[in-house]
């Protein structure tokens, strides 16, 4: 009785055998495998890195908002009916502070025609973009300012030639610690403190802040606030926002501008997300190129191993087994690149986040998605080579040079 071999019979290889056969094909060409896997790894690393850096940035933003609060509102003069710069009355801070559902209010005032220099020998035009502001002593409590060094102004120092520098202002002036003197308004002021950078009031980072009374007495400050910082109750931010303009300037509320600094940060985050989408697209292109590399490697592998395929077919291997062997090879090759790419993407995210002093956050869905994407690419890239290998008849394959 003659027994025929049915090419469509189920594969008789176990899962372990399939993996061993597939891995053996990769071990035979390590350099080619490495280069093909590298293409996949670069695409996955790009996508993981972009997602990780974006997520870490949002985590830092959320931490900043949690620390500084989203209930800070700023009031500033806008333009009058004729397009000229408007002003705010001196009583604006007191009136806003007495509003219901306002926790605190403080202010700064622009000191015009006044600049600050490291010493009295610096040319007048080289101001370094540092503004001089009169500040109330309760400003840190309202805005959420913290000191990097020294102390904030108090009821005593606010009447004398003392100044607190924002983080950027201190850097531009070359002041690293309190006790230094700077040339401000054609007189010497002593630096009593340096502020930490503040995300909700970035205008203070590049400012030199002097006491309200000292600014009036020594610098010709007119006493009119140019920015009123208002801390509202968290559940009543919008309600307070609607009333601030009329409260700050009852005679001309249309000349007052009210803003919420956390909205600007949220808008910046939305811009970052749009940019992230663009970079993800570029990462997808890199991943596609890597998939083409895998397909190319597998096609060449089929051409080079026709004798092996013919021998296996002669020994009874079915077409299904041949297809499974080459699909397994492509899947292993893609998975190798995927795992390497996920690891590389995490490393890139961690290095960048640490350099920016951010928390390192890589979403689990991004890592899992990266692996799934590589397996899908491996399946697609290996499908044609696997089918082509399975179609080779034993005699055709053995006769190949």
Secondary structure, 3 states (H helix, E strand, C coil): CCCCCCCCCCCCCCHHHHHHHHHHHHHCCHHHHHHHHHHHHHHHHHHHHHHHHHHHHHHHHHHHHHHHCCCEEEEEECECCCCCECCCCCCHHHHHHCCCCEEEEEEEEECCCCCEECCCCCCCCCCCCCEEEEECCCHHHHHCCCEEEECCCCCCHHHCCEEEECHHHHHHHCCCCCCCEEEECCEEEEEEEEECCCCCCHHHCCEEEEEHHHHHHHHCCCCCCCEEEEEECHHHHHHHHHHHHHHHCCCCHHHEEEECHHHHHHHHHHHHHHHHHHHHHHHHHHHHHHHHHHHHHHHHHHHHCHHHHHHHHHCCCCHHHHHHHHHHHHHHHHHHHHHHHHHHHHHHHHHHHHHCCCCCCCCHHHHHHHHHHHHHHHHHHHHHHHHHHHHCCHHHHHHCC
